[in-house]
């Protein structure tokens, strides 16, 4: 049975994850220069913005993007 490179990498990633916590992996990636900076925004913030924007666009024909982003930031600061 032949194992593809993708399968080998998947197994390797699973082994690493079983021994190291997500925080340790993040710190290691930063230490070796793989990750040089982190964003204050996370993937969930982008999803929330996309959903919120699509709801607002559905309600109005033309909404300037900067107004939407400003409203999102204001709404986000109230939530967090």
MIDOKOL-596523 format. One line per field, with one value per residue (C-alpha): residue number from 1; residue in three letters; x, y, z. Coordinates in steps of 0.001 Angstrom, whole numbers, m for minus. Layout:
<zamars>
seq = NUM / ...
type = Ala / ...
u = X / ...
v = Y / ...
w = Z / ...
</zamars>
This chain:
<zamars>
seq = 1 / 2 / 3 / 4 / 5 / 6 / 7 / 8 / 9 / 10 / 11 / 12 / 13 / 14 / 15 / 16 / 17 / 18 / 19 / 20 / 21 / 22 / 23 / 24 / 25 / 26 / 27 / 28 / 29 / 30 / 31 / 32 / 33 / 34 / 35 / 36 / 37 / 38 / 39 / 40 / 41 / 42 / 43 / 44 / 45 / 46 / 47 / 48 / 49 / 50 / 51 / 52 / 53 / 54 / 55 / 56 / 57 / 58 / 59 / 60 / 61 / 62 / 63 / 64 / 65 / 66 / 67 / 68 / 69 / 70 / 71 / 72 / 73 / 74 / 75 / 76 / 77 / 78 / 79 / 80
type = Unk / Unk / Unk / Unk / Unk / Unk / Unk / Unk / Unk / Unk / Unk / Unk / Unk / Unk / Unk / Unk / Unk / Unk / Unk / Unk / Unk / Unk / Unk / Unk / Unk / Unk / Unk / Unk / Unk / Unk / Unk / Unk / Unk / Unk / Unk / Unk / Unk / Unk / Unk / Unk / Unk / Unk / Unk / Unk / Unk / Unk / Unk / Unk / Unk / Unk / Unk / Unk / Unk / Unk / Unk / Unk / Unk / Unk / Unk / Unk / Unk / Unk / Unk / Unk / Unk / Unk / Unk / Unk / Unk / Unk / Unk / Unk / Unk / Unk / Unk / Unk / Unk / Unk / Unk / Unk
u = 0 / 1417 / 1028 / 889 / 2864 / m394 / m1329 / 2118 / 1867 / m1594 / m293 / 2682 / 379 / m1810 / 1240 / 2440 / m1010 / m1184 / 2015 / 1789 / m1001 / m2320 / m638 / 2704 / 2398 / 1545 / 4545 / 6836 / 5650 / 6357 / 9791 / 11037 / 9708 / 6933 / 4427 / 5812 / 2773 / m722 / m3828 / m6179 / m8952 / m9770 / m11584 / m14817 / m14635 / m14459 / m17423 / m19429 / m18594 / m19613 / m22933 / m23618 / m22723 / m24911 / m27854 / m27385 / m26996 / m30189 / m32007 / m30562 / m29521 / m26301 / m24362 / m20830 / m18283 / m16627 / m19967 / m20514 / m17035 / m17450 / m20787 / m19290 / m16390 / m18823 / m21069 / m18052 / m16736 / m20110 / m20154 / m16619
v = 0 / 3342 / 6338 / 9735 / 12736 / 14393 / 11408 / 11393 / 15098 / 14588 / 11832 / 13987 / 16914 / 14644 / 13391 / 16936 / 17980 / 15019 / 16121 / 19930 / 22268 / 24907 / 27629 / 25815 / 25378 / 29070 / 30104 / 27734 / 29083 / 32620 / 31677 / 30084 / 32972 / 31053 / 33511 / 37014 / 38781 / 38028 / 39987 / 41340 / 39966 / 36305 / 34261 / 34486 / 38287 / 38109 / 35738 / 38004 / 41019 / 39217 / 38113 / 41549 / 43287 / 40960 / 41632 / 45391 / 45259 / 43245 / 46023 / 48961 / 49347 / 51318 / 51291 / 52737 / 50187 / 52545 / 53125 / 49382 / 48809 / 51705 / 50337 / 46851 / 48175 / 50085 / 47027 / 44763 / 47025 / 46851 / 43046 / 42526
w = 0 / m1061 / 1231 / m465 / 713 / 1718 / 3877 / 5473 / 6262 / 7725 / 10006 / 10987 / 11839 / 13963 / 15873 / 16541 / 17730 / 20091 / 21855 / 21719 / 22765 / 20336 / 22408 / 22277 / 18507 / 18090 / 20204 / 18316 / 14958 / 16164 / 17599 / 14370 / 12258 / 10527 / 11996 / 12264 / 13632 / 14757 / 13992 / 16567 / 14383 / 14108 / 11482 / 13466 / 13217 / 9422 / 9303 / 11602 / 9432 / 6230 / 7715 / 9160 / 5873 / 3826 / 6137 / 5820 / 2043 / 1809 / 3686 / 1698 / m1925 / m1463 / 1780 / 1749 / 2929 / 5402 / 7130 / 7419 / 8833 / 11278 / 12457 / 12788 / 14882 / 17095 / 17459 / 18087 / 20852 / 22586 / 22388 / 23683
</zamars>
